[in-house]
Amino acid sequence: MLNQIKQDAQARMAKSIESLRHNLVKVRTGRASTGLVDTIRVSAYGGDVPLSQVAAVSVSDARSLVITPWDKAMVGAVEKAILASDLGLTPNTAGTTIRLNLPALTEERRRDLTKVVHGEGEDAKVAIRNIRRDANQHVKDLLKEKQVTEDEVRRAEEEVQKITDKAIKDVDEVVKAKEQELMAV
């Protein structure tokens, strides 16, 4: 029973870290990444579909993305979706190919993005601490039901704390790596 609680907490903490990584992909570093346009949805085929389902996205060089719609009629819809997104990028169209040029980041913008990254890291840490609280509460509920002893509760709480410390350390490493990526010129 206690092992299940610890494993559940560890799995949920790993998901929080993975969610943080996924959120940080969207933070633009001045370097082209296909993850930058993952959230763009294109109005096509009677509904909104992800950009990756209507076009091939590739990195042509360090500062530009190339988007090639599979259907020539989709070029306009893809352009509209990019302009409507919160990326702040202007697409350059040449025939059936759309090019997105990423401008270099200013020092001030880099600092602002670093604050955003730290905020995301704090959110992940809060989520991890909430998972720890839930796990400890489950353990205490088992004690109330007299399914475990107080020694087992203390040991389980210590192990949950070790799992939490490791997860928070992982969050710090992810945030630090993204910060270094942002500050690299």
N, C-alpha and C positions, 0 to 999 in steps of 0.2 A: 504494500500500500504506500509506504513512504517512498519507495523507489519510483513508483508511478508518478507521484507528486513532483519529485526531483526531475525526472525525465521530461515531464510535461513543462515544467518551468524552463528547463534548458532549451527545449524545442521552441517554446514561445519567445525566449530571449534571442535565439538564433534568427527567428523570423523578424524580430525588431531590427536586428543588425542588418539583415538582408534588405529590409524596407528602407533603412537609412541609405544603404549603398544605391538602391534604386532611385531614391529621391535626389541624391547628390549627382547622379548622372545628368540630371536636367540642369544643373548649375553650369552655365557656360564659362569655360575657362579661356576662351580665345583660341582654343585649339579645336579643330573640327572633329565631331563625333557623331556617328549615326544615331546615338541615343538622344541627341538633341531634338530630333523630330519624331521620336516614338509616340509622343502624346497627341500629335496632330491628327485630327479626324477630317476626312474628306467626304463631302456630300456626293455620293455616287451610288448608282444601282438602287435607287429608291430609299436610301438611308445613309447614315453616317458610318463610314468604315475607316479603320486605321490606315494611315498613309502607306504602311508597308504592304497592304493588300492590293493597292492600285499602282504601285510604282517601286522600282528598284532604287535604293538609296546607297550611295557609296561616297567614300572620302577620296577626293582627287588630290588634294595636297593639305598641308597643315592648317590652312585657313579657308578651305572651301569644301562644300558638299555638292554632289551631283545627284539630281533626282530625275529618273527616267521613267515616266508613266508607261505602262504596258499598252494602254489604249490611247491613241493620239487625241481622241476627243476629251480625255481626262486632263489635259494640260491646263486648261483654264480653271477647272475645279480645284486642282492641286495648288495653283497659284493663289486662288482666293482663300483656300484653307491656310496657306502659309502667311498671307497678309493678315488674316483674322486671328492668327495665333498670338500668344503673348511673347514671342521670341524677339520681335522688333527687327526682323530681317526682311530685306526686300529681294524677292526672287528676280533673277535675270534669265529670261527665256530666249533660247536659240533653237527654233524648230520644235523638236519634241523633247529637248533636254532643258531642265531647269537647274540653274546654278545658284547656290547660296554662298555669298562671300561673308565671312565672319570678320568684322573689324577687330583690330587689336584693342585690348582692354586698357583703359587708363589706370593710373595708380589708385585714384580715388574709387573707381568702380571695383577694382580688385579688393580694396579694403571693405567696401560694402558687401561684396559677395562673401568675403571671409566671415563677416558677421552673420550672414544668412546660413552659412555652413555650420557655424557654432550653434546657432539657434536650432537647426535640424538635429545636431548632436545632442543638445540638451533635451529635446523632445524624445529622442530615442532613449536617453538615460532615464527620463521620467517613466517611460513605458516599461523599461526593465525593472525599475524600482517597484512599480505597480504589480508586476508579475511576481516579484519577490514577496510583496505583501500578501498577495493571493495565496501563494504557496504556503507561507507561514500560517495563514489563517486556516487553510485546509488541515495542516498538521495539528493546530490547536483544537480544531473541531474533532479530530480523531482522539485527542486526549480527553475531551469532554465526554465522548462516547465510550471512554475507557478501552479503546482498541490498542493504544500504545502507552508506554510509560513516559514519565517526565524526562528520563535520561535519553530515551529515543527521540523525544521532541527536541531536546537541546542539541543532540547530535545532528538531527535533520536540519534544524535552523542554521547550524554552523555550515553544513554542506551547501545549503541554499545560498548562504552568504558568499561562500567561495565561488559558486557558479555566477552569482551576481557580480562579484568583483572582476571575474574574468570577462564577462560580457561588457562591463563598463570600460575595461581596459581596451577591448576590441573596438568599441565605439570611439574612444579617444584616438586609437591608431588610424581608423578610417577618416576621422575628421582631420587629423594631422596630415595624412597623405593628400587629402583634397586641398587643404590649405597650401601645402607646398606646390601642388600642381597649379593652383591659382596664382601664387606669387612668382612662379617661374616666368621669366620674360622671354 
